[in-house]
Amino acid sequence: MTRIDAHHHLWDLSRRPQTWLDPPEMAPIRRDFTLADYAAAAAGTDIGRSVLVQVLGDAEETREFLALAARSGTVAAVVGWADLTRPDLADELTALAASPGGALLHGIRHLVQGESDPRWLARDDVRRGLRQVAAAGLAYDLLVLPHQLPAAIETVRAVPELTFVLDHLAKPPIASGELDPWAGLIRELAAEPNVTAKLSGLITEAAWDDWNAAALRPYVDVALDAFGPSRLMFGSDWPVCLLAGSLPLWTETVSALLTDAGLTAADREAVFRDTATRVYRLEE
Protein backbone atom coordinates (compact mmCIF):
# COMPACT_ATOMS: atom_id res chain seq x y z
CA MET A 1 0.00 0.00 0.00
CA THR A 2 1.32 3.41 -0.99
CA ARG A 3 0.70 5.73 1.92
CA ILE A 4 -0.14 9.42 1.94
CA ASP A 5 1.35 11.75 4.51
CA ALA A 6 -1.43 14.30 4.94
CA HIS A 7 0.60 16.77 7.00
CA HIS A 8 4.21 17.89 6.75
CA HIS A 9 6.12 21.15 6.56
CA LEU A 10 9.22 22.67 4.97
CA TRP A 11 11.15 25.85 5.70
CA ASP A 12 14.21 27.80 4.60
CA LEU A 13 15.43 30.11 7.36
CA SER A 14 17.45 32.22 4.91
CA ARG A 15 14.27 33.13 3.05
CA ARG A 16 11.82 33.47 5.90
CA PRO A 17 12.61 33.74 9.62
CA GLN A 18 10.72 31.38 11.92
CA THR A 19 10.54 33.16 15.27
CA TRP A 20 8.57 30.27 16.78
CA LEU A 21 11.82 28.31 16.62
CA ASP A 22 13.63 30.77 18.93
CA PRO A 23 12.98 29.02 22.29
CA PRO A 24 15.88 26.78 23.42
CA GLU A 25 13.80 23.61 23.29
CA MET A 26 13.26 24.12 19.55
CA ALA A 27 16.98 23.99 18.77
CA PRO A 28 16.82 20.46 17.24
CA ILE A 29 14.67 21.76 14.38
CA ARG A 30 16.15 25.25 14.08
CA ARG A 31 17.60 24.66 10.61
CA ASP A 32 16.44 24.39 7.02
CA PHE A 33 14.24 21.48 5.98
CA THR A 34 13.95 20.84 2.26
CA LEU A 35 11.90 18.50 0.11
CA ALA A 36 15.03 16.37 -0.36
CA ASP A 37 15.36 16.12 3.43
CA TYR A 38 11.75 15.01 3.63
CA ALA A 39 12.26 12.35 0.96
CA ALA A 40 15.24 11.00 2.89
CA ALA A 41 13.29 10.99 6.15
CA ALA A 42 10.37 9.15 4.55
CA ALA A 43 12.52 6.46 2.92
CA GLY A 44 11.27 3.00 3.81
CA THR A 45 7.88 4.17 5.13
CA ASP A 46 5.88 3.46 1.92
CA ILE A 47 4.87 7.14 1.79
CA GLY A 48 4.46 7.96 -1.89
CA ARG A 49 2.57 11.27 -1.82
CA SER A 50 2.14 14.07 0.67
CA VAL A 51 0.26 17.20 1.63
CA LEU A 52 2.48 20.21 2.30
CA VAL A 53 1.03 22.49 4.99
CA GLN A 54 1.68 26.17 5.61
CA VAL A 55 3.90 27.23 8.50
CA LEU A 56 3.47 31.01 8.62
CA GLY A 57 0.68 33.49 8.01
CA ASP A 58 2.35 34.58 4.80
CA ALA A 59 0.74 34.41 1.36
CA GLU A 60 4.15 34.50 -0.30
CA GLU A 61 5.11 31.29 1.52
CA THR A 62 1.96 29.71 0.07
CA ARG A 63 2.92 30.78 -3.45
CA GLU A 64 6.40 29.32 -2.99
CA PHE A 65 4.94 26.05 -1.71
CA LEU A 66 2.60 25.81 -4.70
CA ALA A 67 5.44 26.32 -7.17
CA LEU A 68 7.59 23.79 -5.31
CA ALA A 69 4.76 21.25 -5.24
CA ALA A 70 4.26 21.62 -9.00
CA ARG A 71 7.92 20.72 -9.57
CA SER A 72 8.10 17.94 -7.02
CA GLY A 73 6.13 15.06 -8.45
CA THR A 74 5.38 13.86 -4.90
CA VAL A 75 3.59 16.74 -3.15
CA ALA A 76 0.00 16.08 -4.16
CA ALA A 77 -1.61 19.10 -2.50
CA VAL A 78 -0.83 22.25 -0.54
CA VAL A 79 -2.74 23.59 2.45
CA GLY A 80 -1.82 27.26 2.28
CA TRP A 81 -2.59 30.44 4.14
CA ALA A 82 -4.82 33.39 3.33
CA ASP A 83 -6.21 36.10 5.57
CA LEU A 84 -9.74 34.91 6.32
CA THR A 85 -10.78 38.38 7.48
CA ARG A 86 -9.91 40.32 4.32
CA PRO A 87 -12.99 41.55 2.45
CA ASP A 88 -11.51 40.50 -0.91
CA LEU A 89 -10.59 36.98 0.18
CA ALA A 90 -12.40 35.47 -2.81
CA ASP A 91 -10.12 37.44 -5.14
CA GLU A 92 -7.03 36.35 -3.19
CA LEU A 93 -8.03 32.69 -3.43
CA THR A 94 -8.60 33.11 -7.16
CA ALA A 95 -5.16 34.69 -7.51
CA LEU A 96 -3.51 31.88 -5.58
CA ALA A 97 -5.24 29.30 -7.77
CA ALA A 98 -3.97 31.12 -10.87
CA SER A 99 -0.36 31.29 -9.64
CA PRO A 100 2.28 28.70 -10.66
CA GLY A 101 1.20 25.39 -9.16
CA GLY A 102 -2.09 26.94 -8.08
CA ALA A 103 -4.08 23.88 -9.09
CA LEU A 104 -2.45 22.12 -6.13
CA LEU A 105 -4.01 24.49 -3.59
CA HIS A 106 -6.54 22.19 -1.95
CA GLY A 107 -6.86 23.72 1.50
CA ILE A 108 -6.40 26.79 3.71
CA ARG A 109 -5.20 27.00 7.30
CA HIS A 110 -4.78 29.75 9.88
CA LEU A 111 -2.81 29.42 13.12
CA VAL A 112 -5.90 29.74 15.31
CA GLN A 113 -3.96 28.18 18.19
CA GLY A 114 -2.01 31.44 18.42
CA GLU A 115 -5.08 33.69 18.67
CA SER A 116 -5.62 35.10 22.16
CA ASP A 117 -9.41 35.19 21.67
CA PRO A 118 -10.71 31.64 22.30
CA ARG A 119 -13.74 32.52 20.18
CA TRP A 120 -11.80 33.88 17.20
CA LEU A 121 -13.43 31.31 14.91
CA ALA A 122 -16.86 32.62 15.89
CA ARG A 123 -16.19 36.12 14.59
CA ASP A 124 -18.44 37.26 11.75
CA ASP A 125 -15.53 38.24 9.50
CA VAL A 126 -13.82 34.90 10.04
CA ARG A 127 -16.95 32.93 9.23
CA ARG A 128 -17.51 35.05 6.13
CA GLY A 129 -14.01 34.07 5.08
CA LEU A 130 -14.64 30.39 5.77
CA ARG A 131 -17.69 30.52 3.50
CA GLN A 132 -15.46 31.95 0.78
CA VAL A 133 -13.04 29.05 1.30
CA ALA A 134 -15.95 26.65 0.80
CA ALA A 135 -17.12 28.52 -2.31
CA ALA A 136 -13.62 28.13 -3.77
CA GLY A 137 -13.90 24.36 -3.38
CA LEU A 138 -11.18 24.16 -0.72
CA ALA A 139 -10.97 22.37 2.61
CA TYR A 140 -10.10 24.17 5.84
CA ASP A 141 -7.58 22.81 8.35
CA LEU A 142 -8.53 23.53 11.97
CA LEU A 143 -5.45 24.17 14.10
CA VAL A 144 -6.88 24.70 17.56
CA LEU A 145 -6.14 23.93 21.19
CA PRO A 146 -8.64 22.14 23.45
CA HIS A 147 -10.00 25.37 24.97
CA GLN A 148 -10.81 26.62 21.45
CA LEU A 149 -12.89 23.56 20.57
CA PRO A 150 -16.27 25.02 21.68
CA ALA A 151 -15.94 27.86 19.16
CA ALA A 152 -14.75 25.37 16.54
CA ILE A 153 -17.82 23.20 17.10
CA GLU A 154 -20.13 26.19 16.74
CA THR A 155 -18.33 27.30 13.58
CA VAL A 156 -18.42 23.86 11.97
CA ARG A 157 -22.19 23.87 12.52
CA ALA A 158 -22.50 27.41 11.17
CA VAL A 159 -20.63 26.60 7.93
CA PRO A 160 -21.93 23.15 7.00
CA GLU A 161 -20.90 23.54 3.34
CA LEU A 162 -17.20 23.57 4.27
CA THR A 163 -15.07 20.48 4.85
CA PHE A 164 -13.05 20.95 8.04
CA VAL A 165 -9.92 18.92 8.86
CA LEU A 166 -8.89 18.88 12.51
CA ASP A 167 -5.10 19.00 12.84
CA HIS A 168 -3.30 17.05 15.58
CA LEU A 169 -6.61 16.09 17.26
CA ALA A 170 -6.64 19.61 18.77
CA LYS A 171 -3.42 18.86 20.69
CA PRO A 172 -4.76 16.78 23.59
CA PRO A 173 -3.00 16.92 27.01
CA ILE A 174 -1.14 13.63 26.53
CA ALA A 175 1.79 14.56 28.78
CA SER A 176 -0.57 14.94 31.76
CA GLY A 177 -2.62 11.86 30.88
CA GLU A 178 -5.90 13.78 31.11
CA LEU A 179 -8.73 12.86 28.73
CA ASP A 180 -11.55 15.21 29.75
CA PRO A 181 -12.85 17.67 28.79
CA TRP A 182 -10.91 17.13 25.53
CA ALA A 183 -12.51 13.74 24.78
CA GLY A 184 -16.06 15.00 25.17
CA LEU A 185 -15.41 17.99 22.93
CA ILE A 186 -13.81 15.78 20.27
CA ARG A 187 -16.88 13.55 20.25
CA GLU A 188 -19.12 16.59 19.92
CA LEU A 189 -17.05 17.93 17.03
CA ALA A 190 -16.95 14.53 15.32
CA ALA A 191 -20.75 14.35 15.43
CA GLU A 192 -20.76 16.95 12.65
CA PRO A 193 -20.48 15.19 9.26
CA ASN A 194 -18.36 17.90 7.63
CA VAL A 195 -15.35 17.24 9.90
CA THR A 196 -12.44 14.86 9.44
CA ALA A 197 -9.27 14.67 11.53
CA LYS A 198 -5.58 13.88 11.34
CA LEU A 199 -3.64 11.42 13.47
CA SER A 200 -0.70 13.78 13.60
CA GLY A 201 1.31 15.84 16.04
CA LEU A 202 0.62 13.59 19.01
CA ILE A 203 4.13 12.64 20.09
CA THR A 204 5.01 16.29 20.62
CA GLU A 205 2.03 16.58 22.98
CA ALA A 206 3.47 13.70 25.02
CA ALA A 207 6.64 13.83 27.11
CA TRP A 208 9.21 14.25 24.33
CA ASP A 209 11.83 11.94 25.80
CA ASP A 210 9.55 9.50 27.63
CA TRP A 211 6.54 8.43 25.57
CA ASN A 212 5.35 5.13 24.18
CA ALA A 213 2.39 3.82 22.22
CA ALA A 214 0.50 3.01 25.41
CA ALA A 215 0.53 6.69 26.41
CA LEU A 216 -1.02 7.62 23.06
CA ARG A 217 -3.54 4.79 22.84
CA PRO A 218 -6.39 6.39 24.88
CA TYR A 219 -6.35 9.47 22.64
CA VAL A 220 -6.17 7.50 19.40
CA ASP A 221 -8.98 5.27 20.64
CA VAL A 222 -11.18 8.31 21.28
CA ALA A 223 -10.50 9.53 17.74
CA LEU A 224 -11.21 6.13 16.22
CA ASP A 225 -14.46 5.81 18.13
CA ALA A 226 -15.57 9.37 17.38
CA PHE A 227 -14.57 9.72 13.72
CA GLY A 228 -14.07 6.16 12.48
CA PRO A 229 -11.28 5.29 10.05
CA SER A 230 -13.13 6.75 7.05
CA ARG A 231 -12.80 10.22 8.60
CA LEU A 232 -9.25 9.91 9.92
CA MET A 233 -5.99 10.39 8.04
CA PHE A 234 -2.32 9.92 8.87
CA GLY A 235 0.02 12.90 9.09
CA SER A 236 3.67 12.95 10.12
CA ASP A 237 3.95 16.60 11.21
CA TRP A 238 7.56 16.34 10.01
CA PRO A 239 9.91 17.98 10.86
CA VAL A 240 8.21 19.06 14.09
CA CYS A 241 7.93 15.38 15.02
CA LEU A 242 11.73 15.27 15.27
CA LEU A 243 11.45 16.92 18.67
CA ALA A 244 10.12 13.64 20.06
CA GLY A 245 10.96 10.96 17.51
CA SER A 246 11.22 10.44 13.77
CA LEU A 247 8.98 10.07 10.77
CA PRO A 248 9.51 6.27 10.52
CA LEU A 249 8.93 5.84 14.26
CA TRP A 250 5.66 7.78 14.14
CA THR A 251 4.51 5.86 11.07
CA GLU A 252 5.26 2.55 12.76
CA THR A 253 3.52 3.70 15.95
CA VAL A 254 0.32 4.65 14.15
CA SER A 255 0.36 1.38 12.25
CA ALA A 256 0.75 -0.58 15.50
CA LEU A 257 -1.99 1.40 17.25
CA LEU A 258 -4.42 0.77 14.39
CA THR A 259 -3.60 -2.92 14.32
CA ASP A 260 -3.94 -3.24 18.08
CA ALA A 261 -7.33 -1.51 17.87
CA GLY A 262 -8.52 -4.32 15.62
CA LEU A 263 -8.84 -2.33 12.39
CA THR A 264 -9.16 -4.34 9.22
CA ALA A 265 -6.70 -3.92 6.35
CA ALA A 266 -9.29 -1.80 4.53
CA ASP A 267 -9.74 0.45 7.57
CA ARG A 268 -5.97 0.90 7.91
CA GLU A 269 -5.81 1.81 4.23
CA ALA A 270 -8.49 4.43 4.85
CA VAL A 271 -6.35 6.12 7.50
CA PHE A 272 -3.10 5.84 5.56
CA ARG A 273 -4.48 6.70 2.12
CA ASP A 274 -8.17 6.82 1.29
CA THR A 275 -9.43 9.56 3.62
CA ALA A 276 -6.74 12.02 2.54
CA THR A 277 -7.33 11.14 -1.11
CA ARG A 278 -11.02 11.93 -0.78
CA VAL A 279 -10.86 14.99 1.48
CA TYR A 280 -8.00 16.72 -0.33
CA ARG A 281 -9.19 15.59 -3.79
CA LEU A 282 -5.86 13.99 -4.60
CA GLU A 283 -7.15 12.01 -7.55
CA GLU A 284 -7.94 15.11 -9.58
TACORLIN-V530158 format. One record per run of one state. SS is the DSSP state (2 for helix, 1 for strand, 0 for the rest). FROM is the first residue (numbers start at 1). LEN is the number of residues. If there is no record, write none. Layout:
# TACORLIN-V530158
ss=(SS,SS)
from=(FROM,FROM)
len=(LEN,LEN)
This chain:
# TACORLIN-V530158
ss=(0,1,0,1,0,2,0,2,0,1,0,2,0,1,0,2,0,1,0,2,0,2,1,0,2,0,2,0,2,0,1,0,2,0,1,2,0,2,0,1,0,2,0,2,1,0,1,0,2,0,2,0,2,0)
from=(1,3,9,11,12,19,22,24,30,33,34,35,43,47,54,59,73,75,81,89,99,102,105,111,112,115,120,123,124,136,139,143,146,159,164,167,171,182,191,195,200,213,228,229,232,235,238,239,240,244,247,261,265,280)
len=(2,6,2,1,7,3,2,6,3,1,1,8,4,7,5,14,2,6,8,10,3,3,6,1,3,5,3,1,12,3,4,3,13,5,3,4,11,9,4,5,13,15,1,3,3,3,1,1,4,3,14,4,15,5)
